[in-house]
Amino acid sequence: MKPSDLITGKNIYFDEKTFTYIGLKQVILNSISDLMEFVKKVEKLRYTDSTKMNSTSSRSFAIIEFRVYIKEGDNLKLNWFRFVDMPGSERAGKAGVGETA
């Protein structure tokens, strides 16, 4: 399965020349309420399945990158961070992942 944008469904790839992801949808958020609405939307779209340990266990990888621009006088500062959601496998046996009936 190729990586795809969670919102658009389009394939994405990492361009090593520019160190950017190509094909991702950029969303501009102007407030905390915008952020919360976006998080709710993403939560509905991500793929989960139940295990013995977690009823909404991630079954796919997801990366969300936030860039925060802060204007201080004539200067513009950029802070960015990523949230990475990865499906766990270190306790696959205990979680009952991949078990057959």
C-alpha positions in Angstrom: 0.0 0.0 0.0 1.4 3.4 -1.0 1.3 6.3 1.5 -1.6 8.7 0.9 -3.0 11.9 2.2 -5.6 11.2 4.8 -7.9 14.0 3.6 -7.5 13.9 -0.2 -6.6 10.2 -0.6 -3.9 11.1 -3.1 -0.6 9.3 -3.0 2.3 11.1 -1.3 6.1 10.7 -1.4 9.1 12.3 0.2 11.3 14.4 -2.1 14.9 14.0 -0.8 16.1 17.0 -2.8 13.8 19.5 -1.1 13.1 17.5 2.1 9.4 17.9 1.7 6.4 15.6 1.2 4.8 15.9 -2.2 1.0 15.4 -2.4 0.0 16.4 1.1 -2.9 18.8 1.7 -2.0 21.9 3.6 -4.7 23.2 5.9 -4.4 26.7 7.5 -5.7 26.9 11.0 -6.3 30.3 12.6 -7.5 29.4 16.1 -7.7 26.7 18.7 -11.2 25.9 17.6 -10.0 25.4 14.0 -7.4 23.0 15.4 -9.9 21.0 17.4 -12.3 20.7 14.4 -9.3 19.5 12.3 -8.3 16.9 14.9 -11.9 15.6 15.0 -12.0 15.2 11.2 -8.7 13.4 11.2 -9.8 11.1 14.0 -12.8 10.0 12.0 -10.7 9.3 8.9 -7.8 7.3 10.5 -8.0 3.5 10.3 -8.4 1.7 13.6 -9.4 -1.7 14.8 -10.0 -3.3 18.1 -7.5 -5.5 19.9 -7.7 -7.2 23.3 -5.8 -4.2 24.8 -7.4 -1.2 22.9 -10.8 -0.8 21.2 -9.4 1.9 18.8 -5.9 0.7 18.1 -4.2 2.4 15.2 -3.8 0.1 12.2 -2.0 2.5 9.9 0.7 5.1 10.1 -0.2 8.8 10.3 1.9 11.9 10.4 0.6 15.4 11.1 2.9 18.3 10.9 2.1 21.6 12.4 3.8 24.9 11.6 3.3 27.8 13.8 4.2 31.2 12.5 4.8 33.9 15.1 5.3 37.6 14.1 7.5 39.6 16.4 7.9 43.1 15.1 9.4 42.8 11.6 10.5 39.2 12.2 8.6 36.1 11.5 9.5 33.0 13.5 8.6 29.5 12.5 8.1 26.6 15.0 7.1 23.2 13.8 6.4 19.8 15.2 5.0 16.5 14.1 2.7 14.0 15.6 3.3 10.5 14.5 0.7 7.7 15.0 2.2 4.3 14.4 0.4 0.9 14.8 2.0 -1.0 17.7 3.4 -4.4 17.2 5.7 -4.8 20.2 2.9 -6.5 22.1 1.1 -8.1 19.2 0.6 -11.4 21.0 -0.8 -9.9 24.1 -3.1 -7.6 22.1 -4.4 -10.4 20.0 -3.3 -8.8 16.7 -3.2 -11.2 13.8 -4.9 -14.1 15.7 -7.0 -16.5 13.7 -10.2 -18.0 15.1 
